[in-house]
Every structure is written in structure tokens, then in C-alpha cells.
């Protein structure tokens, strides 16, 4: 009886460790200090990137590779994700110079932004965008 209980307990521990190891083996990209990864396998979006103050991060179809086209009235709704002073590129994350004088993060060549209305509410829930929107939640 004791052997059966210990064997069952051991199998449960091995299964738990195997499951945890499988989760930990995923190759998620490293993120700079100004960005966080949120979500989970069961969330509608799965995993997605978020600013460190809790707003989902977006890309814009009209941007070029490492070149932002969001200026003037565009930045009143879509704020560029600014890199902190002294930030350095990290794998797929690069820095682009904004005409306003600061550096903006870019992921795999796509400059990144937060929606100003989400910054105000900071609940981490992406805005509802029309299907043909040029704005997209940034996924790993």
C-alpha cells in the first residue's frame, strides 16, 4: 500500500515537472526593459507584448522597416513606445530615432506604439479594431 502511494506521488511529481519543463522550453523572445509579455495559451490573443505601464503594443501597416510614419495627429492617438535613456538593441528589438528627438522601439523592423485611450484605462485589454485596420496587436 505504501509503495503504491509513493509510486503515485512520484508519478504526479514527474508529470508536473515534465509539464513545467515543456512550458519553460518555449522559445519566447527576450524583451527590452520598456516592454513586457502578457497573456497565456488560453487567452483570445494568446501571448502579446505590452508596455511596462500595462497597455498592449501595436504595429502600423503604413510604417516602413524601422521607419515610423506616425506623426502629428497620429501620435495624438497612437503614442510611440519610447526607449528609456541608455537603452540598447536586443535581438529582434531595435531603436529608431524620432524627429521629436527621442528613440522609439521597433520589433523585427516594425515601430511600436500604444493607444492613448488604453494608456488612460491601463487594463491591458486591446482596443476593438475593425477587421481591416492598419493597426495590429504585437504578437511574438
C-alpha positions as CSV (number, residue, x, y, z in Angstrom):
1,X,0.0,0.0,0.0
2,X,2.8,2.4,1.0
3,X,4.7,1.6,-2.2
4,X,1.6,2.3,-4.3
5,X,1.1,5.7,-2.6
6,X,4.7,6.7,-3.1
7,X,4.7,5.5,-6.7
8,X,1.6,7.5,-7.4
9,X,3.1,10.6,-5.7
10,X,6.3,10.2,-7.6
11,X,4.4,9.9,-10.9
12,X,2.5,13.1,-10.1
13,X,5.7,15.0,-9.4
14,X,7.4,13.7,-12.6
15,X,4.3,14.7,-14.6
16,X,4.3,18.1,-13.0
17,X,8.0,18.7,-13.7
18,X,7.6,17.4,-17.3
19,X,4.7,19.8,-17.9
20,X,6.6,22.7,-16.4
21,X,9.7,21.9,-18.4
22,X,7.7,21.8,-21.6
23,X,6.3,25.2,-20.8
24,X,9.7,26.6,-20.0
25,X,11.2,25.3,-23.2
26,X,9.2,27.6,-25.4
27,X,11.5,30.0,-27.2
28,X,9.9,33.3,-26.4
29,X,11.9,36.3,-27.5
30,X,13.7,38.4,-24.8
31,X,12.2,41.8,-24.3
32,X,13.7,45.1,-23.5
33,X,13.1,46.8,-20.1
34,X,10.4,49.1,-21.7
35,X,8.3,46.1,-22.8
36,X,6.6,43.1,-21.1
37,X,5.0,39.9,-22.4
38,X,1.4,39.2,-21.3
39,X,-1.4,36.7,-21.9
40,X,-1.4,32.9,-21.9
41,X,-2.3,29.9,-24.1
42,X,-6.0,30.2,-23.2
43,X,-6.3,34.0,-23.9
44,X,-8.0,35.0,-27.1
45,X,-4.8,36.6,-28.4
46,X,-2.5,34.1,-26.7
47,X,0.7,35.9,-25.7
48,X,1.2,39.5,-26.7
49,X,3.5,42.4,-25.9
50,X,2.5,45.1,-23.5
51,X,4.1,48.4,-22.4
52,X,5.5,48.4,-18.8
53,X,2.6,50.6,-17.8
54,X,0.0,48.0,-18.9
55,X,-1.1,48.9,-22.4
56,X,-1.0,46.4,-25.3
57,X,1.6,47.3,-28.0
58,X,0.6,47.8,-31.7
59,X,2.3,48.0,-35.1
60,X,1.1,50.1,-38.0
61,X,0.9,48.8,-41.6
62,X,1.9,52.1,-43.1
63,X,5.3,52.1,-41.4
64,X,8.4,51.0,-43.3
65,X,11.2,48.8,-42.0
66,X,12.5,50.6,-38.9
67,X,10.8,53.8,-40.1
68,X,7.7,55.4,-38.5
69,X,5.1,57.2,-40.5
70,X,3.0,58.1,-37.4
71,X,3.5,61.8,-36.7
72,X,1.4,64.9,-35.9
73,X,-2.2,64.0,-35.3
74,X,-1.4,60.2,-35.5
75,X,0.6,60.4,-32.3
76,X,-2.3,62.0,-30.5
77,X,-4.0,58.6,-30.6
78,X,-1.0,56.3,-31.1
79,X,2.0,57.1,-28.9
80,X,5.4,55.7,-29.9
81,X,6.9,53.3,-27.3
82,X,9.9,55.3,-26.2
83,X,13.1,53.7,-25.2
84,X,14.5,54.6,-21.8
85,X,17.7,56.6,-21.7
86,X,20.7,54.3,-22.3
87,X,18.6,51.5,-24.0
88,X,20.4,49.3,-26.4
89,X,19.1,46.9,-29.1
90,X,18.3,43.4,-28.1
91,X,18.0,40.6,-30.7
92,X,14.8,41.4,-32.7
93,X,14.4,44.8,-30.9
94,X,16.0,47.8,-32.4
95,X,15.9,51.6,-31.8
96,X,14.8,54.2,-34.3
97,X,15.3,57.9,-34.0
98,X,12.1,60.0,-33.8
99,X,12.1,63.6,-35.2
100,X,10.9,64.7,-31.8
101,X,14.4,63.8,-30.5
102,X,13.8,60.5,-28.6
103,X,14.3,56.9,-29.6
104,X,11.4,54.5,-30.3
105,X,11.4,50.8,-30.0
106,X,11.0,48.7,-33.2
107,X,10.3,44.9,-33.2
108,X,11.5,42.9,-36.2
109,X,11.6,46.2,-38.2
110,X,8.1,47.3,-37.1
111,X,8.0,50.5,-35.0
112,X,5.7,50.0,-32.0
113,X,3.0,52.1,-30.4
114,X,0.4,52.2,-27.6
115,X,-3.1,53.5,-28.0
116,X,-3.6,56.6,-25.8
117,X,-7.1,55.6,-24.7
118,X,-5.6,52.3,-23.4
119,X,-2.9,54.2,-21.5
120,X,-5.6,56.1,-19.7
121,X,-7.5,52.9,-18.6
122,X,-4.4,50.6,-18.3
123,X,-6.4,47.4,-18.0
124,X,-4.3,45.6,-20.6
125,X,-7.3,44.9,-22.9
126,X,-6.6,45.8,-26.5
127,X,-9.0,48.2,-28.2
128,X,-11.5,46.7,-30.6
129,X,-10.2,47.4,-34.1
130,X,-12.1,47.0,-37.3
131,X,-11.1,43.9,-39.3
132,X,-9.3,46.0,-42.0
133,X,-7.5,48.3,-39.5
134,X,-3.9,49.0,-40.3
135,X,-3.1,48.7,-36.6
136,X,-2.3,45.3,-35.1
137,X,-1.6,44.0,-31.6
138,X,2.1,43.0,-31.5
139,X,2.5,39.2,-31.0
140,X,5.8,37.3,-30.5
